Amino acid sequence: MDLIDVLKHVDEIFSGRPFEENKKRYHKKKDQKLNGIFNEKTNKNTAIGTTQNISPIIKNTSNNNFISKRLYFPKKYITLSKNKVNNFKFDISNLLIEKKELTETVNLMKEFVTDENKQKLLKEVIELEKNKDKLLKSKKKLSEDVNKLSFQKEMLLVEMEEIKQKKSNFLISNTAVSLEYIDSLTSGLDFEKTFALILDKLNYTDIAVTSGSGDFGIDVLATKDDVLYGFQCKLYSNSVGNEAIQEAYAGKTHYNCNVVIVVTNNYFTNQAEQQALDTQVILWDRDILKKKIDEANNNHH
């Protein structure tokens, strides 16, 4: 009896069954175990995109009285189609072409960016930074110059306005003022300035037009023989009412005037004349203004 027969006999003693029956039972359990393991894995992954379980084909192969198991998959369960494979190959080809082009571009850049070119580019960058600093300084200086010029412009405009006003005053002061000229004026302020020049020719002093600072009922202040006069000027196309009298009377107290006069290129209403008598406000109507203008023109000559 050889060793194999002894082992078979021992197996029969421990199992209580013939050796051939034990052998069949063993391979049956092994096949069941293999199928169970494979089915469990394919259920989890569902075989690369398919929804059905793959059942492998198990073939027995024998060699020297030993039986082994091999798994074979049918072609119908391979889910990667030829079209998908071809598309995949096409994508790979495109990527390879792009890689080649990029490689050539990089090589060209490497050839261009030599040490000499690097130094040249570095110098250009440094030069650009210097120019940038110069431009920023120039911009700052220009901004300062513009501010100075703007200020000078404002000052010149003020001087020009003063010169223009002086010229206007000179022309008026050296020209005979007429009642018709006053009638042609379009603003009360122009009337006030013209009347101030008339007062100057009438030898009044310390003449000041108050309209620029809020006149409080008095448009022109002037002094003559140590008497402070306050004038309310009314450039009207109609008769002047008692409101002007009230304003002049209020201005007398504000400016502490000795005498207040309401002067107009027109005439006064009866109510205004009566209130002037009650408040001791003097009235210069069109006729009196004309006499004052003639007197001023005669004094100028």
C-alpha positions, 0 to 999 in steps of 0.5 A: 500500500503506497502513501496515497492509499494510506491517506484515502483510507484515513479519510474514509475512517474519519468521515465514515464515507467512501473516499470517492464520495468525499471527493465529489462533495469537496468539489461541489462545495468548492464550485458553490463557493466560487460561484457565490464569491463571483456573484457577490462582486458582480452584483456590487459593480454590475459589470462595467455598465451592464444591469444583469449579473455575469455568470462565468463559465467554469471549466474543469481542466485535469492535469496529472489526476488533479482537477482545477477550475478556470473562469471564462466570460462570454463575449456578449458581456463585454460592454465596451463597444468598438465605437467607444474604443474607437472614440477613446483611441481618437481622443488619445490621438488628439491629446497626443497631437496637442501634446506635440504642439505644446512641446514644440511651442515650449521648445521655441520659447526655450530657444527664444528665452536665452540668457541674453534675452532674459537680461535684455528683457530685465533691462527693459523692465527696469527702464520701464519702471524708471519711466513710470516713476518719472511720469508719476512725478511729472503728473504730480507736478502738472497737477500742481501747476494746473491748481496754480493756474486755476487759482491765477485764473480766478484771481485774473477773473476777479481783477478783470471784473474790477477793471470792468467795473472801474471802466464802467464807473469811469465812463459814467462819471465822465459822461453826463448822466440823463434821466433817459439813461436811468430809465434805460437801466434794467436792474435796481443795482445799476440804478443804485450805482449810477445814483452813487456817482450822481451823489459823488458829483454832488460832493457827497463823501463816504459813499457806499452801496449796501445792496451786496450785503443786504441793505435793510431798507437803505441802498446807498449811504453817503455823508455831507456836512457831517450828516449821514444820509440813507437813500432808498432807490426805486427804479419803477415803471409805476408809482411808488407805494408806501412800502418803500417809505416803511423800508427807508424808515426801518433802515434809518434806525438800523444804520443810525442815519440822520436823514433818509430819502427815497428816490425814484425815476417815477412818482409816489402815491398819495398814501406814500406821500402821507406816510412820508410826512408822518415818518419824516422821510424825504421824497425825491420823485422824478422831477427832483431827480432830474434837477439833481442830475442837472446839478451834478452835470453842471458841477462836473463841468 
